[in-house]
Amino acid sequence: MLRLAFLFLCRKTSGVHGVSERSNERKRFDGKRCPARVCGAPAAQCAICHGGPGDPGSGGHGVRPHVKYAILIAAVVIQICLGGIYAWSALVPALEDTAGLSAAQTQIIFGCLFGVFTGSMILAGKLLGRFGPRAVAAVGGLLFGAGYLVASFAGGSFWMLLLGISLLAGLGTGAGYVCPLTTCMKWFPNHRGLVTGISMAGFGGGAVLLSALAEALLSGGVDVLMVFRWIGIVYGLSMLVAAAVLRFPAGGQVVRRRPTPPLRLLIRDLFFLALLLGMFCGTFAGMLVVGNLKPIGLAQGIPGGWAAAAISVFAVGNAAGRIAWGWISDRTDERMIPVKLMSLAAPLAVLPWATSPAFFLLLSFVIGFGFGACFVVYAARVASQYGPARVGGVYPLIFFSYGVAGVLGPPLGGWLYDTTASYRPGIILSCGVTVIGLLGSLWLLKRARASRLWAFARQSPSDQRGRSADRGGDPFPVN
């Protein structure tokens, strides 16, 4: 009877796994069998017993601790493969020469790829809760590889390239992108920002890797369509192998109990609007600059080699920023969003006057560092505000604003240059949009926090117990 009573108390205090989260309970059973008596594994081999205090989401009973790190590695592999879409500019000259495409056609293919990618994430987020990350990521790998294989047989046809790269590979990118993000958050609940940053750094570094590989193959005389074929085969198979490793931890499939709030309710939530505004303004400025970074340097008198190197420096800063801002977001709250936007607005404000090559590279790194925060901070804040189970449903809606910014930013910067014969108006516009996002998100977050405090104050003492006044409980409770 005493053992049954103890097991009942353990399950009540742990929520999902049935193991007490208190450190003294962990120390009491250190070196013994699983305290929940579920798996019978030694405590050193049980991911729950071996995990740190307050980390019940580290796996399932009987799951060895290294499993979650294997899943993190698989997530990085998937993101590296998907991040290759940003190496498109390395393939554009070859497409124009050998396939006979115009510059406008190559940009249409890339723009449609970007739009399909961000739009399909919304559907992928819904399928993720129903079928799990392994199935959705595998479908993403198949579509991604099939898209590049179709493009390799295009023979210079614009419509075949549009079908393969924009539609099929775009759908595969959207399906594969959301799976590593959500899965890693559930395996590392105490380090959501850091693991998100590590995973997203793979996406940023994938462009550097594929760009170097493509340049090596093209300079070796390999046809650009054959490069597409190798990308489809190697990257598609790599994503399938990595997808087989992904899975939610035991008890992580709780989406049915916490459904995604309807869009009509989300757009009335001030916190959601603050995230949406911050994501759009930050990515709008970043995409406008990165889409024209080399021409900006050349227009300001930077030598061609230095201006080309600025793109790689930006990518390195982007990857480093995703990891660093992920670590920072684990130790801060949503009030870091305006600080993140300020870190992007400050270097943009002085970029038009950067005529020294070294200073131009430094600003490129800092802008990339601030731009990388856009892909970490908001995902971590969605998990902390709405719960990890809702990341797959809520975050794609915020991420879609990135797609809108990507479609609007670079073309608008090019149009301003055609109109004024200078990149300075575009840079000033990007800085102004970032400042608007800073002030707007600051105002929305202040009002959202005041609303949460008011809702918390109106609760009874029993309802307030165990909740934070800053959060005030679940903004969309399940009835």
Number of C-alpha atoms within 10 A of each C-alpha: 6 7 8 9 9 13 17 14 14 20 15 14 14 17 13 15 24 21 26 24 21 15 11 11 15 21 12 10 14 16 14 14 18 25 25 19 12 14 15 15 19 18 23 18 20 23 26 31 34 21 21 15 17 15 20 29 23 31 27 22 24 19 19 20 19 11 17 24 13 14 22 26 20 23 32 25 23 32 28 26 26 28 23 21 21 18 18 17 15 17 18 19 17 16 19 15 11 13 18 14 17 15 12 8 18 20 15 15 20 20 19 18 26 25 21 21 25 26 21 20 28 22 17 26 28 19 17 23 23 14 11 18 28 22 21 26 30 24 19 30 31 22 25 32 29 22 29 29 26 21 28 24 16 18 12 17 13 19 14 17 25 23 20 26 29 26 22 26 32 30 28 31 29 29 30 33 28 25 31 29 28 27 28 31 26 28 27 23 18 18 20 27 32 26 28 30 31 26 29 32 28 25 28 27 25 26 24 21 16 21 21 14 16 21 13 12 15 17 10 9 8 13 17 21 24 17 19 21 21 16 24 25 16 12 23 26 17 18 27 20 16 23 27 15 17 27 22 23 22 18 14 19 17 14 19 11 11 16 17 20 16 11 11 8 10 17 12 10 15 19 22 25 19 25 25 22 19 30 28 24 27 31 29 27 29 29 23 24 25 21 18 19 20 20 17 24 25 16 17 20 14 21 14 13 11 17 24 16 13 24 21 19 22 25 25 21 25 29 26 24 29 33 25 20 25 29 21 18 26 18 12 12 15 22 13 16 26 22 14 21 26 20 18 28 25 17 19 25 15 14 22 20 12 19 15 15 18 13 13 23 22 18 22 28 24 23 28 27 27 27 30 33 31 27 25 30 29 25 28 28 25 22 22 18 19 21 16 26 23 22 28 28 27 26 26 24 21 24 23 22 21 25 24 17 20 23 19 15 24 22 17 14 25 17 13 18 17 11 11 11 12 17 24 19 16 25 24 18 20 27 27 17 19 30 21 17 26 24 15 18 27 20 14 19 22 15 14 20 18 13 16 19 16 14 15 20 13 12 12 9 9 7 12 15 9 8 12 12 15 15 17 20 18 12 15 16 11 10 5
